[in-house]
Amino acid sequence: MKIDCVVFDMAGTTIDEDNIVYKTLFKAIAEQGVTLSLEDVLEHGAGKEKLNAIQDILNIYGSVEQQDHAKSIFSNFLIYLEKAYNEFPIKEINNASEVLSTLRKQGVIVVLNTGYDKNTATKLLDKINWKVNVQYDLLVTASDVVNSRPSPDMIVKAMNHFSITDASTVIKVGDSAIDIEEGKNANCLYNIGVTTGAQTREQIAKANPSHVFNNLKEVLNFIQEINSNKLPN
């Protein structure tokens, strides 16, 4: 058994933006008179393409009339988010660049994927000065595919890009239950949750991940054990 590719989520998994995206999403929804909490947004919106996240949240907490405002809420959200990202510091999750670079040096393909659109994702990477072929090999975003999470389309696109035909050589890592669902739908060998981002261990566990780790160093150690044949097949 050898892991050829690891697909990492961005915000909350490899990038620390202090949940700005979900705080901003909460603001955009709440100002339309929808009664909910930030915790509700984290539980039902984490990891999703953001218009879909708004629609799902409105279906749970909004009135029929409020549900019709999803697109205008999304437009406001993008404006607020750009302002927030310009004002607040963005940094990598602890040890993220070291973990990703180590995997690449060991011959493992590193893919970043996200429920963000390409423009937002690229701005985030620019903020922390991450470059393709340095910290990662490919970026795949929600705007690059027809169906976002929990559809496997982003992972499948990455596999096709690198001519990977066997999903049992791929691992998915993310900080939300929908990351785990995405990996399962792509038939990844392991679907690993990390408690560094939007959701708690208990929330991630609802998707039955293969493992839940507290940090990326634990993920790296696990992958290295697999590729050194220290774990059973």
N, C-alpha and C positions, 0 to 999 in steps of 0.2 A: 504494500500500500504506500502510495506517495501522493502528497498534496501538491498539485500543480498550480493552483490558483486560490487566492483568498479574496472574497468580495467584502469590503468594509463599508458600512454606512458612514456618513459624514458627521453631521451635527449630533453631538452626544456620544459618539463612538470614537471618532478620530479628531474631531474639532470641538473645542470648548467655547461655546458662545453664550453660556449661562442661561440657556433656554430662552434667549431673546426672541427666537422665532415664535415660540408658543405664548410668551408674554404678549407679543405683538398681535398674534392671532386672537388671543383672549380679548385684548383691547378692541380690535376691529369688530368682533362679534358682540361684545357686551355693549358697545355704544349704539347698537341697533335695538337695545332694550331686551336682549336675551338674558335670562337669569341663569348664570352658571359660574363655576369657579375655575381658576387656573388648573387645578387638579383634574377637573372634568376634561379640559382641553388636552392635557397631557395624556390622559387615559384613552381618549377616543380619537385624538388627532395625530399622535406621535408617529412619525415615519411615513405618513401618507403624503401623496401629492396634495398640495395645500388647498386647491379648490375642492377636491374630493373630501378633504378633512373638514372643511367648512360645511359642506353639504351633509356629511354624516353627523356632525355636531348639531346642526340645525334640525335634522330629522329627530334627534333625541330631545333637545332642549327648547327648540323654537316652536312658535305657533305656525299655522299654515301660512299666514301672511309673511312672517319672518323668513320662512323657508324660501320664499321667492326672491330674497335679497342676497342670495349666495354670491352671485357674480359681482355685485357692487361692493359687498364686504371684501371679496378677494381683491378687487382693484384698490380699495383703501389699504388693505393689508400690505400689498406690495409697496405702496408709497411709504407707509409707516416703517416697513422693514428696511428699506433702503436708507432711510434717515437713521434708524437705530444702528445699523451696521456701520454707518459713517461716524457715529458718535461714541459707540461703546467698544471696548477692547475685545478683540478676537484672538484666541491663542489655540495651540494644539492641546489635545488631551495629553496628560502626563505620559511621556515616553513614546508618543505616537510616531514621530518621525524616525526615532531609533528602531522601533519595532518594524515599521514598514521597510526601512532601508535594509535592515538585517534579513528580512524575508527575501527581498529582491536580490541581495548578494548571494543568498543560498539557492537561487534559481526558482523562487516561487513568484508567480505573477501576482501583482497587487492591483486590484481594481477598487476604485471608489464609486459608490452609487448612492443615490439620494432621491428623496421625494421633492427636492427643489427643482426648479427649471434650470436650464444651462446657464443663463445669465447670473442668477443668484449664486449658484454653486461656484462658478468661476470667480466671482467677486470674493467669496469666502476664501478660496484657495490663494488668491492674490494677497489677501490680508495677512496670511501667515507665510507667504512666500514659498508655497509648495509648487513644484514644477513636475510636469510629466517627464518620465524617464529618470527622475531623481528620487522623489518620495513615492511615486506611484506610476503605474504603466498605462492606465486608462481611466477616464471619467465617464460614467454613464448616468444621465439624469432622467427625471420624469418626462422632460420634453423631448427626449430622444426616442421614446417608444410610444406605441398606441395605448397600452395598458400599463398603469403604474402598479405599485404594490397593493395587494398581495400577489398580483400576477407575477410570474417569473420572467417577464419580458426583458427586464434590464439585465438580469443574470444571463439569460440565454443570448442576448446581444453581445455581452462580454465574451462568453464562451465561443460564439461564432467568430468574433473578431480575432481570437487567438487560436482558432481551429481546434478547440477542446471539444471532444465528442462524448466524453465520459464524465457525467456530473459527480460520480463518486470520487473524483480527484479534486473537487471544489468544496470549499468551506465558506459559509456566510456568517458574518459577524455584525451584530447590531444591538442597539440599546432599547428596542421596543418589540412588542409581540408581533407586529406586522412585518418586521425584519425576519423574524423566525418563520412566519407563514410564507413569506416570499421564498426563502431558502428551501423550505419543504416542497413548495410547488415546483421548484426547479430541480428537485431530487438531489440536492447537495448532500454530501456524505455526513457532515456535521453542520448544525445550525446553532450558533453560539450566541448567547446573550451576554451583555456586559452591563454592569450597574453604574456606569459612569455618566448616564444621560437622563433622558426624559422619564423613563419608567422605573418603578421599583422591581426588585427581584420577584415579588409576588405577581405583579402585572405581567412581567415577561414570562413567568412560569405558566400563565394561562395558555400560552401557545405551545407548551411542551417542548422547549428547546432541548437539544442533546446535552448541553452544558450551560451553566451560567457562571461567569468569572467576574471578579471585582475590578480587574484592570487588564490592560493590553499586554502587560508583561506575562501574565498567566496564559493568555491566548498564545503568545509567542512560544512559551515553554511547551505548551500542549502540541503545537504544530511541529516543533523541533523533535519532540518525542516520537510523533508519528513517522516523520521522515527519517529518523534514525533507527526505525524499526523497534522502538522500545515499547510500543503499544501493540497488543494483539490485533491481528487482522479480523 
